[in-house]
Amino acid sequence: MDSSTRVGVVGCGQMGAGITEVCARAGCDVTVFEIDAMTAEAGQQRVEKSLDRGVTAGKVTEEERARASAAIRYTTTLEDLADRELVVEAVIEREQDKLDVFARLDKVVTDHNAILASNTSSIPIMKLAMATSRPERVVGMHFFNPVPVLKLVELVPSLLTSDDTAARVRDFATSALGKTVIRSQDRAGFVVNSLLVPYILSAVRMAESGFASAADIDAGMVLGCAHPMGPLRLADLIGLDTIKAIAAAMYEEFKEPSYAAPPSLQRMVEAGLLGRKSGRGFYHYDPPATA
Ligand code: CAA
């Protein structure tokens, strides 16, 4: 697979939009599926806004921007992904939703050589693969937010992923997308979230107990450890619902107390305080960020 690969993306939220953008910028023909016209429109705005940002930042030329926009087709019909060679699923981090997507993709994508990848942060790839009739073609391809900026892709083969599938995804991510690939075993959380999520949850517990304020916790890690942003601002960027879902998947797998979502995080999610995307999390955002 290379920059002429026909790519499909399922879901055009924060991550799906980023994946769509980087594939289109690499020259791929991209079809992205969303559940209805309004959500597809919001997804398109996300992609366009980020491309604009790329131009303003001097990372994307006007010509590249126009070419990338023209290479993306938005659809609300999953069957439009029939001819794709690589499909990346990037729907909400809920196991049943992802299982449904994989079962449907298995029926829709006609080429049995095509790869069905998941951008899941934590759900075992083996479970998703078993929803299909082609587990050897199912693999984890985990991007990082913001996708156009962060260089990493985690490659997560399941027990049944073929070597050829893993090699093709590695090659595509490096050669076509310019990403650096690390390989993880198929364990909930993979490499990065196994380290990152307990850190973020510790920061939430610290704020919850009154040990320090959110602003001071974040300043501590930004100024004391040169992290680009503190753990609570990062939680807002990732989405508190996503953090909660990743923590739940990791807790279910390992039963480690450090992976359990603290009560304040649970209450915030129940209250709809999801971070940047909802306009409020540990901080306020005005207007809510769409990219
Ligand atoms: N396209 C291309 N380049 C872009 C861009 C776009 N749309 N938007 C920004 N950039 C470039 C900028 O030009 C800039 O480049 P230089 O460093 O070369 O100048 C760089 O990206 C940073 O952008 P900004 O200056 O606008 O913003 P910033 O310096 O405030 O950084 C940030 C913002 C990139 C989000 C940074 O704070 C950061 O990296 N934070 C940590 C994010 C992180 O840890 N993400 C991982 C989350 S975990 C995850 O995603 C997986 C999961 O499963 C939960």
Residues whose N, C-alpha, C, O or C-beta is under 5 A from the ligand:
A	BS01	CAA	S50 L51 R53 G54 A57 K59 S121 F143 F144 N145 P146 P148 V149 P228 M229 I238
